[in-house]
Amino acid sequence: MKYKNWNGFMTIMVGLSQTKIVSKTEVWQLLPTSVREKFYKLQTYIFPSFNFGALRPLHDQLPGDKYPSVKTPIVFLKDLVMLNEGSKDWIDKEKGIINASKMSVLGRLVQTIHTPRMKYNFRKVRIIQDFIVNLPVECDEKRDNASAMI
């Protein structure tokens, strides 16, 4: 949570909250009580109840922090769905009057998704750059044949 990678946090928490994992009570009992309590507290952030009400304040922390905030897309998707389904596109379709309020909120939401809160100053690391550029690429046919064998 220190690094504010909420997408990674959600991924890990959802994985640990799967029925096959949670049902292993004998394994969970091996963990210290303090660890289990911390896990249960962290679980409250992944629940969609109250429109991710526990997670949103963490997303909305001030941008001047030391680390960038990597938000989880599920919150944005939920906002987009609620906005689209909960508001009319037109005030009066026959007269061509659009719902400017909806479009304004939609614009701010898209801008929030698109605009990074802080600039990233990545250094070029030649060895990593060369590795990525020279990754082997298999042809589609070979990859498709390998997939068919599974």
N, C-alpha and C positions, 0 to 999 in steps of 0.2 A: 504494500500500500504506500510505502515511502516513495516509490517511483511513479505512482499514479498510472500504472498500466492497467486500467479497469477492464480492458478487453481480455488481457491475459488472466487477470484475477477471476473474471466470470468463467473463462474456459476451465481453469483449474477447479473452481468451486462447483461448477456444474458436473464436471467429471467425478469429483469426490462425493457428490450428492446422488449419484446414480444408485438405483435400488440394489444392484449387485454389490456395490461397495458398502453402502450404508447398512445392509443386512448382515454384514460380517461383524456381529456384535462382539464376538470373542476377541477379534483383532482390535476393535475400538477400545475395549476394556483394558488392553495392554498399554494404551496411551495414558499419560498422566491426566488427572482431572482438569488441570489448568489448560492443557492443550485441547481437550474435548470442549471445554467451555468457550475457548477462543474460537474454535471451529464453528460452534453453534451460533455464536455472535456474528461471525463473518457470513454465515449462511443467510442471515436476515437481509443482507445487501443484494442477494441474487433473486429474492422473491419479487415477482411482478406486482405484488399487492400494492395498492395505493399508487399505481403508475410509477413503480420503482422509487417510491418516496424515500427509502433509506439510502439509495445510491445517488440520487440526483444532487444532494448537497455536496457530495464528494466530487462529482463531475464539475460542479460550478465554482470550485475554489478559484481564488484570484489568479490571474495569469502570470504574476510576477514571481511565482515560485521557482525554485532551483531546477526542478525537473518538469518536462513537458507532460501534459495529461493525454493519455491514450484512452479515449472514451470507447465504451462498448457500443457497437452499432445497434444493438437491440433497443436501446433507449430512443435513438433517433428513428428507427423503424416504427416503433410504437407511436411516437409523436406524429410521424407522417401519416400513419393509418388513421389515428384518431382525428387529425385535422381533415383528412380527405373524406372520411365517412361521417364526421360529425358536423361538417359545415357545407352549406350549399355553394356551388361554383358561381351561380348567378343570383343576383338580386331580382332581376327581371330579364329573363332570357329573350323575350320578344323585342324588348327595347335595347338589348345588347348591354345591359348594365351588369358588370361582373361584381363579385363579392370582393371588393378591394381589401377589406379587413383580412379575409382568408389569405389572399395573395400576399399581403404584407407579412403576415405571420409565417407563411410558407417561405418567403424570401429570406426572412431572418433565420429560420431554421436551416435552410440550405447554406446560407452564408456561414453559420456556426459550424456546419459540417465541413465546409470547404476551406475556411480560413484557419490556418494554424495559429495557436495562441503564442507560440514562441518560435523564433528562427532556430534552425538546426545548423550548426557549424561543423559539418563533417570534414575530417581530414582525409585526404587520399592516402590510402595505404596500398602501395604498389603491389605487394604480394597478394593481397586479398583481391584487388582489382583484376590482376592477371588470372587468378584462380577462377573468378566468376566469368570473365570473358572467355576463358578456354575450357569451360565445362563441356564434357562430351555430350553430344546430342544424338539420340537414336532416331532413326527414320521412323515415320508413322507406321509403316507396315510391320517392322520388327516389334515395335511397342504394342501394336494391335494383336499380333500373333501371341506375344507373351501374355497379354491380358486374357485372351481367349483360353489359354491353358489353365487359368486359375479356376 
